[in-house]
């Protein structure tokens, strides 16, 4: 994986190199701090009577002690032999104290900045295989390739992506003991809220909600796509909603058609494109030989116009229908859950168990909506189907690229696609089954399953963004880049947290290093008991400052008559204008 640092004066390096730089800089700042205090002490000594000429240490110490006791009675300057002592003028003492305090604060600030040299592990992906890929067979009309071989690679990718999304949702959408496992993305999870809702269909009787039970509604609200790691000056917002409910299963929608020792059930909730117009057909063996002790899951997704009128909604949405058959699983306690019922008793090994005597499937339905908004243009929400055309209209390269990535990431985020390939392995209830016996289910197990599938769909949005940025699909057989793909997709568009690298602020690193070296250089002692800073001041900086001061005074003195004349001129002119 090739990466570059976050834009700015940053340099992405390994954790080891970052540690070496930080520790080395800390040592350098510590050494410079000692030299800075030496310079401050030297400045204070000069301001309070340090000898300017000569190196007679004994007379100097005597005169210093004498000055401390009799400072008020001494003239501003005294001479003893070849030693000259300057007394500090009272107005200079506060300045010296301020300079010393400033030096101390400077050390604290520099120490703080040293800790900020490592600015984090954010990095922009620059992978050579970055891009959007597709099943090669789907885009070739005259292909001689083995169709099963071509499809196998894409299906394997989809299966692996679904498993990884589910694992990430289980780990990172809940408290975890190892936060590093969830630190790859800019934000570990996409936030969402949960609430009760009424039946989402135009015909409320299509919901199998006994008593006062409500459907369950999940919503992310308005989410800035930056939390996916999408990097652009301006980014889109998206909103993912899902309302899940058990769907009624009765003779109106299910027809039993016995076939030998098989019980055949035909479900009709909308046209799924098969020759008979059926939504799904399931089979179960006769009860006398029915030994299936496991769940069986089938997923069907229908657009709004493909469903029966009663299953439609008054807004554009997709319906994920999850058919669940419980087989002959025994439960430790009875369940009135409409999707996971278990109410028939039977004795085994002197214990009472409960099972579902119905051969046909229960149905969990989730109505999904995916919308996006362009917040810097308007507050209007658009349906997901319009995202591609809007993305292509953006002139800014990064904005266009991030919008195209968002479109692709949202494409496979419907609830049904969170369990499509895993099937029964995607059920939480499946994890409770050992042999033929299941542990007790939650009171409303279908709501727990709905929540788990919604979280998996959000994790899939995050994962697909990452997989496109790193070109993960390129490693599978029978896949290729989408023809005519906009290169803006891979132009510094995906930001992530690197686990093996750190960002170093080059500007701060160079600035602190240079300042520290200058301080250490100025504190170098010379042969005549002076510091290099003394020599620079007396030979170069002092005369330059004095010359500038004299030049300023000269210009001010010479320009004063001109300024007075200009003032008089404008004053006269102003009086004349007021008269007229």
Phi and psi in degrees as a GROMACS rama.xvg file:
@    title "Ramachandran Plot"
@    xaxis  label "Phi"
@    yaxis  label "Psi"
@TYPE xy
-102.531  136.007  UNK-2
-136.601  158.22  UNK-3
-127.389  161.935  UNK-4
-75.6729  166.796  UNK-5
-58.138  142.61  UNK-6
-54.7775  147.956  UNK-7
123.661  -169.428  UNK-8
-81.7394  57.1081  UNK-9
-119.81  150.666  UNK-10
-131.163  123.213  UNK-11
-87.4513  121.32  UNK-12
-135.108  171.252  UNK-13
-68.8322  161.526  UNK-14
-59.6846  -37.1775  UNK-15
-64.4894  -47.3176  UNK-16
-63.565  -40.6767  UNK-17
-62.0188  -39.8976  UNK-18
-64.4645  -42.5819  UNK-19
-62.2602  -45.6291  UNK-20
-61.1568  -46.5782  UNK-21
-64.3041  -46.1024  UNK-22
-66.2332  -40.5252  UNK-23
-63.528  -41.433  UNK-24
-67.1884  -36.3977  UNK-25
-62.8375  -42.2137  UNK-26
-63.2786  -42.8815  UNK-27
-63.2825  -42.4649  UNK-28
-65.8651  -37.6355  UNK-29
-62.4153  -44.6499  UNK-30
-64.6621  -40.9291  UNK-31
-66.4641  -33.0778  UNK-32
-62.7824  -42.3947  UNK-33
-61.3334  -41.3063  UNK-34
-68.2588  -33.6905  UNK-35
-66.5929  -40.5226  UNK-36
-66.6461  -32.7433  UNK-37
-65.2008  -41.4406  UNK-38
-64.1949  -41.0834  UNK-39
-63.7947  -43.0584  UNK-40
-61.8202  -39.9059  UNK-41
-63.6251  -42.1092  UNK-42
-62.8448  -43.4408  UNK-43
-63.9001  -39.7147  UNK-44
-62.8759  -41.9623  UNK-45
-63.7134  -43.335  UNK-46
-70.511  -20.9156  UNK-47
-109.878  17.0012  UNK-48
117.286  25.8703  UNK-49
-70.3301  138.653  UNK-50
-61.1131  133.594  UNK-51
-84.6252  -36.1879  UNK-52
-120.925  148.574  UNK-53
88.5878  164.073  UNK-54
-132.065  31.8781  UNK-55
-79.4611  95.2795  UNK-56
-68.119  -36.5404  UNK-57
-68.923  -52.5935  UNK-58
-58.7145  -34.7564  UNK-59
-63.1313  -45.0619  UNK-60
-66.5954  -37.0756  UNK-61
-64.3662  -45.3323  UNK-62
-65.2174  -35.5406  UNK-63
-62.5281  -46.6779  UNK-64
-60.8184  -40.5112  UNK-65
-65.8407  -38.2855  UNK-66
-65.2168  -37.2378  UNK-67
-63.5258  -39.0113  UNK-68
-83.7985  -29.5366  UNK-69
-128.195  33.3857  UNK-70
-57.9319  -39.284  UNK-71
-68.1664  -25.1788  UNK-72
-95.1712  -1.66829  UNK-73
-94.6594  151.685  UNK-74
-68.9762  171.094  UNK-75
-66.2754  -17.6176  UNK-76
-151.065  133.242  UNK-77
-127.925  160.911  UNK-78
-127.795  139.75  UNK-79
-144.245  109.974  UNK-80
62.379  -130.474  UNK-81
-103.499  21.3788  UNK-82
-105.685  128.111  UNK-83
-114.66  128.077  UNK-84
-115.61  129.519  UNK-85
-101.43  131.736  UNK-86
-87.9213  142.836  UNK-87
-75.5243  134.435  UNK-88
-75.5477  146.184  UNK-89
-58.7963  -34.0358  UNK-90
-73.2366  -14.3107  UNK-91
-81.0951  -26.0524  UNK-92
-61.6084  -48.4098  UNK-93
-58.5442  -37.6275  UNK-94
-62.6194  -42.9813  UNK-95
-64.0822  -42.6122  UNK-96
-61.9192  -42.3019  UNK-97
-62.719  -42.5561  UNK-98
-62.5364  -42.4726  UNK-99
-65.586  -43.1441  UNK-100
-63.4257  -38.8717  UNK-101
-62.5475  -38.7  UNK-102
-63.8991  -40.9054  UNK-103
-64.3845  -44.5248  UNK-104
-64.6939  -36.0123  UNK-105
-60.5973  -40.0629  UNK-106
-62.9219  -42.5113  UNK-107
-62.7978  -43.2909  UNK-108
-64.1546  -44.2691  UNK-109
-63.405  -39.7714  UNK-110
-62.1785  -39.7896  UNK-111
-65.2975  -42.6969  UNK-112
-65.6259  -31.7614  UNK-113
-60.8732  -40.0608  UNK-114
-68.6423  -20.4597  UNK-115
-94.6831  3.29655  UNK-116
-62.1744  -40.7127  UNK-117
-83.2492  109.969  UNK-118
-95.4607  5.15719  UNK-119
122.894  -175.664  UNK-120
-114.048  17.2993  UNK-121
-66.6476  135.54  UNK-122
-145.507  154.938  UNK-123
-99.8073  133.573  UNK-124
-72.2666  139.064  UNK-125
-140.543  54.9211  UNK-126
-82.0289  135.145  UNK-127
-64.3323  -23.7937  UNK-128
-94.7878  8.13619  UNK-129
-55.3422  141.54  UNK-130
151.387  178.485  UNK-131
-99.5021  128.532  UNK-132
-116.136  162.358  UNK-133
-143.369  166.637  UNK-134
-66.5305  119.688  UNK-135
-61.1885  -33.4862  UNK-136
-65.779  -31.5707  UNK-137
-68.7072  -19.901  UNK-138
-109.999  8.41524  UNK-139
-120.766  120.739  UNK-140
-84.6647  -31.6046  UNK-141
-119.583  66.0935  UNK-142
-98.9985  138.167  UNK-143
-100.256  2.02336  UNK-144
-72.1258  155.96  UNK-145
-67.3961  116.938  UNK-146
-61.8539  -42.9835  UNK-147
-63.5073  -36.3993  UNK-148
-67.9252  -41.5411  UNK-149
-65.7923  -45.4075  UNK-150
-70.2509  -28.8608  UNK-151
-59.8525  -41.2761  UNK-152
-63.0507  -45.5657  UNK-153
-67.3731  -41.9612  UNK-154
-64.3769  -40.068  UNK-155
-62.3967  -40.2255  UNK-156
-61.7809  -46.7778  UNK-157
-63.3527  -40.1435  UNK-158
-63.5913  -46.9972  UNK-159
-63.5407  -39.9812  UNK-160
-65.0214  -38.0994  UNK-161
-66.4621  -41.3752  UNK-162
-64.6957  -44.1829  UNK-163
-65.4736  -38.6651  UNK-164
-63.229  -43.3397  UNK-165
-64.2533  -41.6197  UNK-166
-65.298  -40.008  UNK-167
-66.4887  -40.5271  UNK-168
-63.2591  -41.7957  UNK-169
-63.2341  -35.0001  UNK-170
-89.9171  -41.8812  UNK-171
-106.18  -8.59259  UNK-172
-96.3724  10.1152  UNK-173
-140.119  162.658  UNK-174
-56.2846  139.156  UNK-175
-133.404  151.06  UNK-176
-82.0102  -17.566  UNK-177
-124.631  90.3465  UNK-178
-64.1513  -19.4568  UNK-179
-63.7156  -26.7601  UNK-180
-66.9943  -17.8476  UNK-181
-116.738  19.4655  UNK-182
-98.7515  6.67524  UNK-183
-71.414  -44.2415  UNK-184
-81.9411  159.975  UNK-185
-57.2167  -39.2544  UNK-186
-130.696  132.533  UNK-187
-63.5451  -30.7529  UNK-188
-147.293  159.678  UNK-189
-89.8011  120.042  UNK-190
-69.013  150.948  UNK-191
-153.992  163.775  UNK-192
-120.514  157.223  UNK-193
-123.817  138.767  UNK-194
-152.44  161.907  UNK-195
-78.1892  153.626  UNK-196
-147.878  160.626  UNK-197
-81.8028  173.049  UNK-198
-58.6605  128.163  UNK-199
-78.8639  -6.19862  UNK-200
-91.266  159.362  UNK-201
-63.4998  -30.8413  UNK-202
-106.609  103.166  UNK-203
-60.4515  -21.2431  UNK-204
-70.6777  -10.0516  UNK-205
-73.6575  -14.7093  UNK-206
-90.8786  130.857  UNK-207
-92.8706  77.1224  UNK-208
-116.462  91.521  UNK-209
-68.3146  147.657  UNK-210
63.4425  -134.332  UNK-211
-103.757  17.8081  UNK-212
-65.2005  138.345  UNK-213
-104.617  159.649  UNK-214
-69.581  167.055  UNK-215
-116.544  136.218  UNK-216
-120.439  133.812  UNK-217
-119.608  139.408  UNK-218
-149.053  134.618  UNK-219
-82.8136  -16.09  UNK-220
67.1254  -167.281  UNK-221
-75.3883  120.034  UNK-222
-119.353  125.272  UNK-223
-71.2669  129.743  UNK-224
-67.3766  -4.78004  UNK-225
-63.5952  -27.096  UNK-226
-69.2366  -13.9782  UNK-227
-82.9683  -7.96823  UNK-228
98.6507  2.08974  UNK-229
-69.5941  130.113  UNK-230
-119.185  112.369  UNK-231
-160.185  158.53  UNK-232
-56.6333  -39.1738  UNK-233
-134.606  133.194  UNK-234
-122.726  161.21  UNK-235
-83.8787  162.775  UNK-236
-109.603  150.269  UNK-237
-132.277  161.021  UNK-238
-140.704  126.938  UNK-239
-119.118  119.164  UNK-240
-121.68  148.361  UNK-241
-149.681  133.28  UNK-242
-120.05  118.414  UNK-243
-111.247  144.482  UNK-244
-159.378  149.835  UNK-245
-67.1856  140.91  UNK-246
-102.801  140.116  UNK-247
-62.0321  137.708  UNK-248
-127.204  111.669  UNK-249
-151.114  -172.358  UNK-250
-65.5538  -19.9686  UNK-251
-66.3808  -33.2714  UNK-252
-114.136  -10.08  UNK-253
-127.237  129.001  UNK-254
-115.616  127.631  UNK-255
-89.5058  131.27  UNK-256
-134.633  86.0929  UNK-257
-56.4947  139.852  UNK-258
-138.065  91.091  UNK-259
66.5715  -128.104  UNK-260
-89.4496  7.99783  UNK-261
-100.558  142.353  UNK-262
-100.672  112.914  UNK-263
-101.377  129.782  UNK-264
-123.373  127.43  UNK-265
-110.195  125.046  UNK-266
-107.986  134.222  UNK-267
-131.252  105.749  UNK-268
-125.329  1.83791  UNK-269
161.28  163.451  UNK-270
-79.5239  116.014  UNK-271
-100.595  8.17086  UNK-272
94.4964  -3.82682  UNK-273
-81.2983  164.077  UNK-274
-59.9097  -24.33  UNK-275
-99.6135  0.566866  UNK-276
70.8214  19.4491  UNK-277
-88.0669  150.587  UNK-278
-80.4907  -40.2622  UNK-279
-166.832  150.21  UNK-280
-128.664  128.15  UNK-281
-121.088  160.434  UNK-282
-131.472  144.557  UNK-283
-142.137  140.22  UNK-284
-74.3816  164.104  UNK-285
-59.3384  145.822  UNK-286
-59.6172  -27.654  UNK-287
-69.6556  -23.5799  UNK-288
-122.733  10.3477  UNK-289
-76.6112  109.256  UNK-290
-120.286  13.1017  UNK-291
-70.6365  115.32  UNK-292
-110.382  52.1842  UNK-293
-156.881  163.768  UNK-294
-78.5681  156.076  UNK-295
-133.486  130.134  UNK-296
-126.033  137.8  UNK-297
-134.464  139.979  UNK-298
-118.602  131.971  UNK-299
-131.134  132.034  UNK-300
-116.249  129.19  UNK-301
-123.907  138.157  UNK-302
-74.6021  169.065  UNK-303
-60.9188  -38.4911  UNK-304
-81.7781  -10.564  UNK-305
-88.4196  -10.124  UNK-306
-90.7491  166.683  UNK-307
-61.5375  149.457  UNK-308
-52.8118  -36.5049  UNK-309
-69.125  -22.3961  UNK-310
-92.2453  -0.0952104  UNK-311
-80.8384  165.527  UNK-312
-123.028  167.058  UNK-313
-88.3824  17.8336  UNK-314
-144.46  160.774  UNK-315
-69.8694  123.128  UNK-316
-154.699  165.847  UNK-317
-114.804  143.767  UNK-318
-111.331  121.375  UNK-319
-98.8648  117.311  UNK-320
-106.826  118.07  UNK-321
-109.526  106.096  UNK-322
-84.5415  125.963  UNK-323
-126.612  121.698  UNK-324
-111.913  131.754  UNK-325
-91.3424  -5.00572  UNK-326
58.4522  -140.47  UNK-327
-112.531  43.06  UNK-328
-72.9364  134.558  UNK-329
-94.8922  137.627  UNK-330
-113.253  147.319  UNK-331
-71.4484  -22.3806  UNK-332
-146.63  158.87  UNK-333
-68.6025  155.636  UNK-334
-139.056  131.97  UNK-335
-103.385  13.4273  UNK-336
-59.2715  127.482  UNK-337
-65.5498  -20.4703  UNK-338
-98.149  -29.4245  UNK-339
-124.602  61.5979  UNK-340
-74.5474  147.967  UNK-341
-154.733  96.978  UNK-342
-130.269  -9.62697  UNK-343
-90.6495  126.472  UNK-344
-86.0875  151.523  UNK-345
-157.878  150.799  UNK-346
-98.0131  138.975  UNK-347
-154.513  127.437  UNK-348
55.9367  40.5992  UNK-349
61.5947  25.6636  UNK-350
-129.658  151.555  UNK-351
-98.1041  127.552  UNK-352
-121.73  167.103  UNK-353
-129.371  144.595  UNK-354
-146.414  171.436  UNK-355
-98.1839  112.828  UNK-356
-78.8575  -7.78092  UNK-357
-80.5586  137.013  UNK-358
-80.9048  -30.7567  UNK-359
-78.2219  167.986  UNK-360
-84.1942  153.534  UNK-361
-92.2884  159.924  UNK-362
-129.407  126.268  UNK-363
-103.869  119.291  UNK-364
-111.04  138.16  UNK-365
-129.53  122.81  UNK-366
-91.2041  118.671  UNK-367
-110.291  138.616  UNK-368
-131.193  139.66  UNK-369
-128.718  122.208  UNK-370
-130.122  161.984  UNK-371
-139.168  160.305  UNK-372
-139.854  145.474  UNK-373
-103.434  90.1487  UNK-374
-63.598  -25.09  UNK-375
-87.4684  3.65643  UNK-376
-115.964  -44.9447  UNK-377
-162.981  175.005  UNK-378
-97.5916  10.4423  UNK-379
-79.4919  138.001  UNK-380
-96.3969  136.747  UNK-381
-114.813  152.171  UNK-382
-70.3626  150.819  UNK-383
-54.8135  -33.6957  UNK-384
-62.6267  -18.546  UNK-385
-91.627  -2.99187  UNK-386
-65.877  -38.6986  UNK-387
-62.3313  -46.265  UNK-388
-65.4357  -37.6118  UNK-389
-66.9934  -39.731  UNK-390
-61.1269  -42.2235  UNK-391
-68.7271  -18.331  UNK-392
-83.141  -10.828  UNK-393
-75.6508  132.81  UNK-394
-83.0864  -35.9722  UNK-395
-66.3903  130.526  UNK-396
-59.8961  -48.3487  UNK-397
-68.3939  -37.7718  UNK-398
-65.2623  -39.8254  UNK-399
-66.5741  -42.7693  UNK-400
-63.7211  -44.6789  UNK-401
-67.7426  -33.7514  UNK-402
-66.8491  -38.8877  UNK-403
-67.9478  -39.0487  UNK-404
-63.8499  -41.6999  UNK-405
-62.6092  -41.5122  UNK-406
-57.5516  -46.4759  UNK-407
-69.7683  -36.4948  UNK-408
-66.5741  -33.9191  UNK-409
-80.9433  -14.8283  UNK-410
-62.3849  -36.6778  UNK-411
-113.808  51.6639  UNK-412
-121.641  16.648  UNK-413
-74.5422  155.635  UNK-414
-58.3276  -43.6943  UNK-415
-61.7553  -28.6834  UNK-416
-79.0625  -0.921024  UNK-417
-86.1877  -8.15687  UNK-418
-139.972  4.0558  UNK-419
-58.4361  -46.7606  UNK-420
-89.9576  -31.8434  UNK-421
-77.674  -28.0781  UNK-422
54.2293  -125.306  UNK-423
-62.7291  -22.7644  UNK-424
-65.8783  -18.4409  UNK-425
-86.2987  -2.07693  UNK-426
-86.8171  136.98  UNK-427
-65.3567  -35.4631  UNK-428
-62.9074  -29.375  UNK-429
-63.558  -31.8462  UNK-430
-71.6818  -12.5118  UNK-431
-91.4969  -3.47807  UNK-432
-94.4413  127.793  UNK-433
-127.355  113.64  UNK-434
68.2768  -121.579  UNK-435
-101.522  -1.18086  UNK-436
-110.125  134.657  UNK-437
-111.35  140.79  UNK-438
-65.0169  167.49  UNK-439
-63.3151  135.523  UNK-440
-82.0801  164.508  UNK-441
-65.8623  160.051  UNK-442
-59.7498  -39.5157  UNK-443
-123.736  76.8933  UNK-444
-62.3754  -32.8231  UNK-445
-63.5551  -30.2154  UNK-446
-72.0131  -37.8268  UNK-447
-64.7676  -39.9587  UNK-448
-64.983  -40.2459  UNK-449
-63.2742  -44.1223  UNK-450
-62.3807  -43.6161  UNK-451
-62.3478  -41.6371  UNK-452
-69.2189  -36.1735  UNK-453
-66.6699  -43.1606  UNK-454
-62.3116  -38.5204  UNK-455
-64.2646  -37.5932  UNK-456
-65.9478  -35.1127  UNK-457
-69.6751  -41.6978  UNK-458
-63.2198  -31.2929  UNK-459
-67.0253  -35.1405  UNK-460
-60.1733  -46.339  UNK-461
-62.5586  -45.6686  UNK-462
-65.2807  -43.3846  UNK-463
-64.3063  -34.1612  UNK-464
-61.6518  -44.7831  UNK-465
-64.7509  -45.8893  UNK-466
-65.1019  -34.2305  UNK-467
-69.7025  -41.5748  UNK-468
-63.4279  -33.1902  UNK-469
-99.8025  4.59985  UNK-470
59.8919  38.9155  UNK-471
-64.0754  -31.4864  UNK-472
-69.9696  -17.7384  UNK-473
-64.5362  -21.3826  UNK-474
-80.9888  -6.03806  UNK-475
-99.4565  146.128  UNK-476
-66.1423  147.779  UNK-477
72.8666  25.4126  UNK-478
-123.903  157.075  UNK-479
-154.707  164.127  UNK-480
-65.4176  147.257  UNK-481
-63.6198  126.944  UNK-482
-59.3833  143.249  UNK-483
66.87  25.0383  UNK-484
-64.6989  136.242  UNK-485
-69.0927  123.497  UNK-486
-67.4699  -12.2585  UNK-487
-63.2712  -19.94  UNK-488
-58.5961  -33.5069  UNK-489
-108.227  17.5378  UNK-490
-92.7926  81.7956  UNK-491
53.5115  45.8216  UNK-492
-104.531  -10.8812  UNK-493
-124.366  120.281  UNK-494
-106.828  133.984  UNK-495
-143.646  172.504  UNK-496
-100.346  112.259  UNK-497
-77.9418  135.749  UNK-498
-88.7511  -17.7036  UNK-499
-111.571  0.471083  UNK-500
-136.935  160.353  UNK-501
-135.295  150.603  UNK-502
-89.5701  131.392  UNK-503
-108.022  129.3  UNK-504
-78.1854  101.084  UNK-505
-63.621  -41.9617  UNK-506
-61.2613  -46.531  UNK-507
-65.2802  -39.7633  UNK-508
-61.309  -47.5271  UNK-509
-66.7629  -42.0209  UNK-510
-63.5392  -48.5761  UNK-511
-65.0815  -39.173  UNK-512
-63.0643  -46.4287  UNK-513
-64.1569  -45.8246  UNK-514
-62.4048  -42.3097  UNK-515
-62.8382  -42.3949  UNK-516
-66.5343  -37.1679  UNK-517
-63.779  -44.361  UNK-518
-61.5418  -44.8028  UNK-519
-63.959  -35.7894  UNK-520
-69.3156  -42.8352  UNK-521
-64.3047  -24.9669  UNK-522
-90.1877  6.91518  UNK-523
-70.2288  126.411  UNK-524
-77.3327  144.743  UNK-525
-101.831  179.127  UNK-526
-68.6938  -29.9616  UNK-527
-91.085  27.4729  UNK-528
66.3523  19.5458  UNK-529
-109.628  161.914  UNK-530
-93.0108  162.015  UNK-531
-60.48  -31.6721  UNK-532
-61.6195  -38.9241  UNK-533
-57.8541  -50.1442  UNK-534
-62.2975  -42.0306  UNK-535
-63.8113  -37.9516  UNK-536
-69.272  -47.4438  UNK-537
-72.4767  -28.5142  UNK-538
-98.3695  -23.7341  UNK-539
-132.954  -62.6951  UNK-540
-67.0312  -43.9193  UNK-541
-59.227  -53.6022  UNK-542
-58.5371  -37.7346  UNK-543
-63.9649  -45.8767  UNK-544
-62.5601  -41.5255  UNK-545
-62.5236  -42.3014  UNK-546
-63.6689  -41.4387  UNK-547
-64.0661  -41.1728  UNK-548
-62.5697  -44.8869  UNK-549
-63.9896  -40.3177  UNK-550
-63.797  -40.575  UNK-551
-61.9612  -44.7725  UNK-552
-63.0193  -39.3031  UNK-553
-64.2131  -47.5252  UNK-554
-62.9085  -41.0378  UNK-555
-64.2104  -41.799  UNK-556
-66.931  -44.0368  UNK-557
-72.4926  -29.9922  UNK-558
-85.1065  -11.8665  UNK-559
-59.4244  -46.7702  UNK-560
-59.583  -40.0048  UNK-561
-63.7288  -42.1306  UNK-562
-64.0264  -40.7603  UNK-563
-63.4727  -40.5029  UNK-564
-64.0705  -41.1234  UNK-565
-64.1818  -40.8349  UNK-566
-61.4045  -44.4172  UNK-567
-64.0728  -39.3802  UNK-568
-61.7959  -49.0477  UNK-569
-68.5142  -31.4049  UNK-570
-66.9059  -44.0801  UNK-571
-64.3404  -43.2025  UNK-572
-63.7609  -39.1143  UNK-573
-64.8997  -40.6487  UNK-574
-63.9872  -40.4467  UNK-575
-63.5194  -41.7347  UNK-576
-66.0792  -34.9121  UNK-577
-69.0896  -35.6278  UNK-578
-67.5729  -38.8283  UNK-579
